[in-house]
Amino acid sequence: MNSQLNELRALASKAENRRTETGIPRVAMVQGKIPEHMLAAVYEPMINLILQGSKTMTVGDRTLRYDPATYFVMSIELPAVGSVHPAPTGEPYLAVSLTLDPIVLSTLLADLPKPVSRHDHQPGFSVAATTPELMDAWVRMLRLIGKPDDITALASVYEREILFRVLQGPHGWMLRAIAVPDTAMARVNQAIQWIRRDFAMPIRVENLAQNAAMSVSAFHRHFKAVTTLSPLQYQKRVRLLQARMLMVANAKSVTAAAFEVGYESATQFSRDYARVFGLPPAKDTGRILAAMTR
């Protein structure tokens, strides 16, 4: 697989230190040191393949690390804090990603046999080793960067193959769970969409559970199993991440950011913020901005 990995590194070598579009639908790449506030965000459902360096990802109280030739599956939108690291020999971090499209997944699953096993109480994110077959599909996908006239005809074929190879792997159940409407993960995902859309508004877990057609206890159990967070903790993380972005990227004051994301007390906001990010908001954002100017 070394030759495949080296070719992928060469194909993705023009990536920047932010999400860099490739011209291929739903495929992006990134390279180098990424600004800290961009790594702390609500991540969209994706398959992320590490090509060089390493990355750690923390969701709730669970931290995962992934290295070259491993891939990260995130099946639902999750508030996470990431950090990237160069290779031991100094080469910059390098990765490519495929954003998951439920329609593409559903169409593919309709052509495949249904699995027997279920995974109702496992997180909706994890890391796995890349297989030669999966790596080969990624190579053919990224070669399209240099052949833009072939993208319309071939990108969808390679996307289906990448998804198929992941479906064959240890975390394929995650892709199935979000594409099949009657799974617990799919119902939790619907609740997440509601929370994400109105994150600044108060939520009632009873209403979320009712909309998910679950009892409150079952909904809470499934939600925490999938996200490692309770519904209220999830909303709080979304609010804090959004507030951090407002302060760093939009120069909002602590009080203005707190009220904009739904807090009624700037003092409570500062306490919650320091608990998650380790510093009060003003000190944390000052540290990030200073690092960006170096």
VEXRODO-944319 format. One record per residue (C-alpha): residue number from 0; x, y, z. Coordinates in steps of 0.2 Angstrom, whole numbers, padded with zeros to 4 digits. Example, Ala and Ser with C-alpha at 12.3 -4.5 7.8 and 13.67 -1.06 7.14 Angstrom:
<atoms>
atom nr->0 | X->0062 | Y->-0022 | Z->0039
atom nr->1 | X->0068 | Y->-0005 | Z->0036
</atoms>
This chain:
<atoms>
atom nr->0 | X->0000 | Y->0000 | Z->0000
atom nr->1 | X->0015 | Y->0012 | Z->0001
atom nr->2 | X->0015 | Y->0016 | Z->-0017
atom nr->3 | X->-0004 | Y->0020 | Z->-0016
atom nr->4 | X->-0001 | Y->0031 | Z->-0001
atom nr->5 | X->0013 | Y->0040 | Z->-0010
atom nr->6 | X->0003 | Y->0043 | Z->-0025
atom nr->7 | X->-0011 | Y->0050 | Z->-0015
atom nr->8 | X->0001 | Y->0062 | Z->-0006
atom nr->9 | X->0007 | Y->0068 | Z->-0023
atom nr->10 | X->-0011 | Y->0070 | Z->-0029
atom nr->11 | X->-0016 | Y->0080 | Z->-0014
atom nr->12 | X->0000 | Y->0090 | Z->-0012
atom nr->13 | X->-0009 | Y->0106 | Z->-0018
atom nr->14 | X->-0020 | Y->0107 | Z->-0003
atom nr->15 | X->-0020 | Y->0122 | Z->0008
atom nr->16 | X->-0021 | Y->0124 | Z->0027
atom nr->17 | X->-0040 | Y->0124 | Z->0026
atom nr->18 | X->-0054 | Y->0114 | Z->0017
atom nr->19 | X->-0048 | Y->0114 | Z->-0001
atom nr->20 | X->-0061 | Y->0109 | Z->-0014
atom nr->21 | X->-0054 | Y->0097 | Z->-0027
atom nr->22 | X->-0067 | Y->0100 | Z->-0041
atom nr->23 | X->-0074 | Y->0082 | Z->-0037
atom nr->24 | X->-0091 | Y->0083 | Z->-0029
atom nr->25 | X->-0090 | Y->0081 | Z->-0010
atom nr->26 | X->-0071 | Y->0077 | Z->-0010
atom nr->27 | X->-0060 | Y->0089 | Z->-0001
atom nr->28 | X->-0042 | Y->0090 | Z->0005
atom nr->29 | X->-0032 | Y->0099 | Z->0018
atom nr->30 | X->-0013 | Y->0101 | Z->0022
atom nr->31 | X->-0002 | Y->0109 | Z->0035
atom nr->32 | X->-0006 | Y->0117 | Z->0051
atom nr->33 | X->-0024 | Y->0122 | Z->0052
atom nr->34 | X->-0030 | Y->0137 | Z->0063
atom nr->35 | X->-0036 | Y->0130 | Z->0080
atom nr->36 | X->-0053 | Y->0138 | Z->0079
atom nr->37 | X->-0056 | Y->0129 | Z->0063
atom nr->38 | X->-0053 | Y->0112 | Z->0071
atom nr->39 | X->-0065 | Y->0115 | Z->0085
atom nr->40 | X->-0082 | Y->0114 | Z->0075
atom nr->41 | X->-0097 | Y->0104 | Z->0072
atom nr->42 | X->-0091 | Y->0091 | Z->0060
atom nr->43 | X->-0102 | Y->0085 | Z->0045
atom nr->44 | X->-0104 | Y->0067 | Z->0042
atom nr->45 | X->-0089 | Y->0061 | Z->0032
atom nr->46 | X->-0075 | Y->0048 | Z->0028
atom nr->47 | X->-0058 | Y->0056 | Z->0032
atom nr->48 | X->-0042 | Y->0047 | Z->0026
atom nr->49 | X->-0026 | Y->0052 | Z->0033
atom nr->50 | X->-0011 | Y->0053 | Z->0021
atom nr->51 | X->0003 | Y->0061 | Z->0031
atom nr->52 | X->0005 | Y->0066 | Z->0049
atom nr->53 | X->-0008 | Y->0062 | Z->0062
atom nr->54 | X->-0024 | Y->0069 | Z->0070
atom nr->55 | X->-0033 | Y->0068 | Z->0086
atom nr->56 | X->-0052 | Y->0071 | Z->0088
atom nr->57 | X->-0061 | Y->0073 | Z->0104
atom nr->58 | X->-0080 | Y->0071 | Z->0105
atom nr->59 | X->-0087 | Y->0072 | Z->0122
atom nr->60 | X->-0075 | Y->0063 | Z->0134
atom nr->61 | X->-0069 | Y->0051 | Z->0120
atom nr->62 | X->-0053 | Y->0055 | Z->0111
atom nr->63 | X->-0047 | Y->0046 | Z->0095
atom nr->64 | X->-0030 | Y->0047 | Z->0086
atom nr->65 | X->-0028 | Y->0042 | Z->0068
atom nr->66 | X->-0012 | Y->0040 | Z->0058
atom nr->67 | X->-0007 | Y->0038 | Z->0039
atom nr->68 | X->-0017 | Y->0024 | Z->0031
atom nr->69 | X->-0031 | Y->0025 | Z->0043
atom nr->70 | X->-0048 | Y->0033 | Z->0040
atom nr->71 | X->-0061 | Y->0041 | Z->0052
atom nr->72 | X->-0079 | Y->0039 | Z->0049
atom nr->73 | X->-0091 | Y->0052 | Z->0057
atom nr->74 | X->-0109 | Y->0047 | Z->0053
atom nr->75 | X->-0118 | Y->0061 | Z->0060
atom nr->76 | X->-0115 | Y->0080 | Z->0064
atom nr->77 | X->-0105 | Y->0080 | Z->0080
atom nr->78 | X->-0097 | Y->0095 | Z->0090
atom nr->79 | X->-0078 | Y->0090 | Z->0091
atom nr->80 | X->-0061 | Y->0097 | Z->0095
atom nr->81 | X->-0047 | Y->0092 | Z->0084
atom nr->82 | X->-0028 | Y->0094 | Z->0083
atom nr->83 | X->-0017 | Y->0090 | Z->0068
atom nr->84 | X->0002 | Y->0085 | Z->0069
atom nr->85 | X->0016 | Y->0084 | Z->0056
atom nr->86 | X->0024 | Y->0068 | Z->0052
atom nr->87 | X->0039 | Y->0063 | Z->0064
atom nr->88 | X->0051 | Y->0067 | Z->0049
atom nr->89 | X->0043 | Y->0085 | Z->0047
atom nr->90 | X->0031 | Y->0083 | Z->0033
atom nr->91 | X->0015 | Y->0092 | Z->0035
atom nr->92 | X->-0002 | Y->0084 | Z->0040
atom nr->93 | X->-0011 | Y->0079 | Z->0024
atom nr->94 | X->-0029 | Y->0072 | Z->0023
atom nr->95 | X->-0043 | Y->0069 | Z->0010
atom nr->96 | X->-0062 | Y->0068 | Z->0014
atom nr->97 | X->-0078 | Y->0062 | Z->0007
atom nr->98 | X->-0094 | Y->0071 | Z->0013
atom nr->99 | X->-0107 | Y->0058 | Z->0016
atom nr->100 | X->-0123 | Y->0060 | Z->0005
atom nr->101 | X->-0138 | Y->0050 | Z->0012
atom nr->102 | X->-0146 | Y->0049 | Z->-0005
atom nr->103 | X->-0130 | Y->0041 | Z->-0013
atom nr->104 | X->-0129 | Y->0029 | Z->0002
atom nr->105 | X->-0148 | Y->0024 | Z->0001
atom nr->106 | X->-0146 | Y->0021 | Z->-0017
atom nr->107 | X->-0131 | Y->0010 | Z->-0014
atom nr->108 | X->-0139 | Y->0001 | Z->0000
atom nr->109 | X->-0154 | Y->-0004 | Z->-0011
atom nr->110 | X->-0142 | Y->-0014 | Z->-0021
atom nr->111 | X->-0134 | Y->-0023 | Z->-0007
atom nr->112 | X->-0140 | Y->-0037 | Z->0005
atom nr->113 | X->-0146 | Y->-0032 | Z->0022
atom nr->114 | X->-0135 | Y->-0036 | Z->0036
atom nr->115 | X->-0140 | Y->-0047 | Z->0051
atom nr->116 | X->-0131 | Y->-0038 | Z->0065
atom nr->117 | X->-0137 | Y->-0022 | Z->0073
atom nr->118 | X->-0126 | Y->-0009 | Z->0083
atom nr->119 | X->-0139 | Y->0001 | Z->0093
atom nr->120 | X->-0128 | Y->0007 | Z->0107
atom nr->121 | X->-0111 | Y->0012 | Z->0099
atom nr->122 | X->-0104 | Y->0029 | Z->0095
atom nr->123 | X->-0107 | Y->0036 | Z->0078
atom nr->124 | X->-0089 | Y->0039 | Z->0075
atom nr->125 | X->-0073 | Y->0029 | Z->0075
atom nr->126 | X->-0056 | Y->0025 | Z->0066
atom nr->127 | X->-0051 | Y->0010 | Z->0056
atom nr->128 | X->-0036 | Y->0004 | Z->0046
atom nr->129 | X->-0037 | Y->0007 | Z->0027
atom nr->130 | X->-0037 | Y->-0009 | Z->0016
atom nr->131 | X->-0028 | Y->-0010 | Z->-0001
atom nr->132 | X->-0045 | Y->-0010 | Z->-0010
atom nr->133 | X->-0051 | Y->0006 | Z->-0001
atom nr->134 | X->-0035 | Y->0014 | Z->-0005
atom nr->135 | X->-0036 | Y->0010 | Z->-0023
atom nr->136 | X->-0053 | Y->0017 | Z->-0025
atom nr->137 | X->-0046 | Y->0033 | Z->-0017
atom nr->138 | X->-0032 | Y->0034 | Z->-0029
atom nr->139 | X->-0043 | Y->0033 | Z->-0044
atom nr->140 | X->-0054 | Y->0046 | Z->-0037
atom nr->141 | X->-0040 | Y->0059 | Z->-0034
atom nr->142 | X->-0033 | Y->0055 | Z->-0051
atom nr->143 | X->-0048 | Y->0064 | Z->-0057
atom nr->144 | X->-0041 | Y->0081 | Z->-0051
atom nr->145 | X->-0030 | Y->0081 | Z->-0066
atom nr->146 | X->-0043 | Y->0074 | Z->-0078
atom nr->147 | X->-0058 | Y->0086 | Z->-0075
atom nr->148 | X->-0067 | Y->0081 | Z->-0090
atom nr->149 | X->-0069 | Y->0063 | Z->-0083
atom nr->150 | X->-0077 | Y->0069 | Z->-0067
atom nr->151 | X->-0095 | Y->0069 | Z->-0073
atom nr->152 | X->-0094 | Y->0051 | Z->-0079
atom nr->153 | X->-0082 | Y->0043 | Z->-0066
atom nr->154 | X->-0083 | Y->0052 | Z->-0049
atom nr->155 | X->-0100 | Y->0044 | Z->-0044
atom nr->156 | X->-0093 | Y->0027 | Z->-0048
atom nr->157 | X->-0078 | Y->0029 | Z->-0038
atom nr->158 | X->-0089 | Y->0037 | Z->-0024
atom nr->159 | X->-0100 | Y->0022 | Z->-0023
atom nr->160 | X->-0084 | Y->0010 | Z->-0023
atom nr->161 | X->-0077 | Y->0020 | Z->-0008
atom nr->162 | X->-0093 | Y->0019 | Z->0001
atom nr->163 | X->-0095 | Y->0000 | Z->-0003
atom nr->164 | X->-0077 | Y->-0003 | Z->0004
atom nr->165 | X->-0081 | Y->0006 | Z->0020
atom nr->166 | X->-0098 | Y->-0004 | Z->0021
atom nr->167 | X->-0087 | Y->-0019 | Z->0020
atom nr->168 | X->-0076 | Y->-0014 | Z->0035
atom nr->169 | X->-0079 | Y->-0013 | Z->0054
atom nr->170 | X->-0088 | Y->0003 | Z->0053
atom nr->171 | X->-0099 | Y->0000 | Z->0039
atom nr->172 | X->-0114 | Y->-0002 | Z->0050
atom nr->173 | X->-0113 | Y->0017 | Z->0054
atom nr->174 | X->-0116 | Y->0021 | Z->0035
atom nr->175 | X->-0131 | Y->0009 | Z->0035
atom nr->176 | X->-0138 | Y->0016 | Z->0051
atom nr->177 | X->-0139 | Y->0034 | Z->0045
atom nr->178 | X->-0147 | Y->0029 | Z->0028
atom nr->179 | X->-0160 | Y->0017 | Z->0035
atom nr->180 | X->-0175 | Y->0028 | Z->0042
atom nr->181 | X->-0180 | Y->0016 | Z->0056
atom nr->182 | X->-0164 | Y->0014 | Z->0065
atom nr->183 | X->-0160 | Y->0023 | Z->0082
atom nr->184 | X->-0146 | Y->0032 | Z->0074
atom nr->185 | X->-0157 | Y->0039 | Z->0061
atom nr->186 | X->-0169 | Y->0045 | Z->0074
atom nr->187 | X->-0155 | Y->0053 | Z->0084
atom nr->188 | X->-0149 | Y->0061 | Z->0068
atom nr->189 | X->-0166 | Y->0069 | Z->0066
atom nr->190 | X->-0165 | Y->0076 | Z->0083
atom nr->191 | X->-0148 | Y->0083 | Z->0080
atom nr->192 | X->-0154 | Y->0092 | Z->0064
atom nr->193 | X->-0168 | Y->0101 | Z->0075
atom nr->194 | X->-0155 | Y->0106 | Z->0089
atom nr->195 | X->-0142 | Y->0112 | Z->0075
atom nr->196 | X->-0156 | Y->0122 | Z->0067
atom nr->197 | X->-0162 | Y->0131 | Z->0082
atom nr->198 | X->-0147 | Y->0129 | Z->0094
atom nr->199 | X->-0149 | Y->0146 | Z->0102
atom nr->200 | X->-0167 | Y->0142 | Z->0107
atom nr->201 | X->-0171 | Y->0132 | Z->0123
atom nr->202 | X->-0175 | Y->0114 | Z->0120
atom nr->203 | X->-0186 | Y->0101 | Z->0129
atom nr->204 | X->-0179 | Y->0083 | Z->0129
atom nr->205 | X->-0197 | Y->0077 | Z->0130
atom nr->206 | X->-0202 | Y->0085 | Z->0113
atom nr->207 | X->-0186 | Y->0078 | Z->0105
atom nr->208 | X->-0190 | Y->0061 | Z->0111
atom nr->209 | X->-0208 | Y->0062 | Z->0106
atom nr->210 | X->-0203 | Y->0068 | Z->0088
atom nr->211 | X->-0191 | Y->0053 | Z->0088
atom nr->212 | X->-0205 | Y->0041 | Z->0093
atom nr->213 | X->-0196 | Y->0036 | Z->0109
atom nr->214 | X->-0198 | Y->0037 | Z->0127
atom nr->215 | X->-0188 | Y->0050 | Z->0136
atom nr->216 | X->-0176 | Y->0037 | Z->0144
atom nr->217 | X->-0174 | Y->0027 | Z->0128
atom nr->218 | X->-0170 | Y->0043 | Z->0118
atom nr->219 | X->-0158 | Y->0049 | Z->0131
atom nr->220 | X->-0149 | Y->0032 | Z->0131
atom nr->221 | X->-0148 | Y->0031 | Z->0112
atom nr->222 | X->-0143 | Y->0050 | Z->0110
atom nr->223 | X->-0128 | Y->0048 | Z->0122
atom nr->224 | X->-0123 | Y->0031 | Z->0115
atom nr->225 | X->-0121 | Y->0039 | Z->0098
atom nr->226 | X->-0114 | Y->0056 | Z->0102
atom nr->227 | X->-0106 | Y->0053 | Z->0119
atom nr->228 | X->-0116 | Y->0068 | Z->0125
atom nr->229 | X->-0133 | Y->0071 | Z->0132
atom nr->230 | X->-0145 | Y->0082 | Z->0121
atom nr->231 | X->-0142 | Y->0097 | Z->0133
atom nr->232 | X->-0123 | Y->0094 | Z->0132
atom nr->233 | X->-0124 | Y->0093 | Z->0113
atom nr->234 | X->-0133 | Y->0109 | Z->0112
atom nr->235 | X->-0121 | Y->0118 | Z->0124
atom nr->236 | X->-0106 | Y->0112 | Z->0114
atom nr->237 | X->-0114 | Y->0118 | Z->0098
atom nr->238 | X->-0117 | Y->0135 | Z->0107
atom nr->239 | X->-0099 | Y->0136 | Z->0113
atom nr->240 | X->-0091 | Y->0132 | Z->0097
atom nr->241 | X->-0102 | Y->0145 | Z->0088
atom nr->242 | X->-0098 | Y->0158 | Z->0101
atom nr->243 | X->-0079 | Y->0154 | Z->0099
atom nr->244 | X->-0080 | Y->0157 | Z->0080
atom nr->245 | X->-0089 | Y->0173 | Z->0082
atom nr->246 | X->-0076 | Y->0180 | Z->0094
atom nr->247 | X->-0061 | Y->0174 | Z->0084
atom nr->248 | X->-0068 | Y->0177 | Z->0066
atom nr->249 | X->-0080 | Y->0191 | Z->0069
atom nr->250 | X->-0072 | Y->0200 | Z->0083
atom nr->251 | X->-0088 | Y->0199 | Z->0094
atom nr->252 | X->-0086 | Y->0203 | Z->0112
atom nr->253 | X->-0088 | Y->0189 | Z->0125
atom nr->254 | X->-0105 | Y->0196 | Z->0130
atom nr->255 | X->-0112 | Y->0199 | Z->0113
atom nr->256 | X->-0106 | Y->0181 | Z->0108
atom nr->257 | X->-0114 | Y->0173 | Z->0123
atom nr->258 | X->-0131 | Y->0182 | Z->0120
atom nr->259 | X->-0131 | Y->0178 | Z->0101
atom nr->260 | X->-0129 | Y->0159 | Z->0104
atom nr->261 | X->-0143 | Y->0158 | Z->0117
atom nr->262 | X->-0135 | Y->0161 | Z->0134
atom nr->263 | X->-0145 | Y->0172 | Z->0146
atom nr->264 | X->-0130 | Y->0175 | Z->0157
atom nr->265 | X->-0112 | Y->0180 | Z->0151
atom nr->266 | X->-0105 | Y->0174 | Z->0168
atom nr->267 | X->-0113 | Y->0156 | Z->0165
atom nr->268 | X->-0106 | Y->0157 | Z->0147
atom nr->269 | X->-0088 | Y->0161 | Z->0153
atom nr->270 | X->-0089 | Y->0146 | Z->0166
atom nr->271 | X->-0095 | Y->0134 | Z->0153
atom nr->272 | X->-0083 | Y->0140 | Z->0140
atom nr->273 | X->-0068 | Y->0138 | Z->0152
atom nr->274 | X->-0074 | Y->0121 | Z->0157
atom nr->275 | X->-0073 | Y->0115 | Z->0139
atom nr->276 | X->-0058 | Y->0125 | Z->0132
atom nr->277 | X->-0048 | Y->0127 | Z->0147
atom nr->278 | X->-0047 | Y->0146 | Z->0148
atom nr->279 | X->-0060 | Y->0160 | Z->0150
atom nr->280 | X->-0066 | Y->0166 | Z->0133
atom nr->281 | X->-0056 | Y->0182 | Z->0132
atom nr->282 | X->-0040 | Y->0174 | Z->0136
atom nr->283 | X->-0043 | Y->0159 | Z->0124
atom nr->284 | X->-0048 | Y->0169 | Z->0109
atom nr->285 | X->-0033 | Y->0181 | Z->0113
atom nr->286 | X->-0021 | Y->0166 | Z->0113
atom nr->287 | X->-0029 | Y->0159 | Z->0096
atom nr->288 | X->-0027 | Y->0176 | Z->0088
atom nr->289 | X->-0009 | Y->0179 | Z->0093
atom nr->290 | X->-0005 | Y->0161 | Z->0087
atom nr->291 | X->-0013 | Y->0166 | Z->0070
atom nr->292 | X->-0001 | Y->0181 | Z->0068
atom nr->293 | X->0015 | Y->0172 | Z->0071
</atoms>
